């Protein structure tokens, strides 16, 4: 199975969250909603999930796997 580039995925997840906040502020703005939906669709395709919620959770889990363990103080 091909896995997405983690930097690209992190950037896309950041865009998704920013678009999500923008749509919550201006829910009736078609251009904002379109960008949000396009980003959600791209996340779904990259993560192989059917819904944006599942794709976001899968992306967060995938990105968390590559983080180094925290160092003790």
PyMOL commands that set and color helices and strands:
alter all, ss='L'
color gray80, all
select helices_A, chain A and resi 6-25+30-47+52-65
alter helices_A, ss='H'
color red, helices_A
deselect
rebuild
show_as cartoon
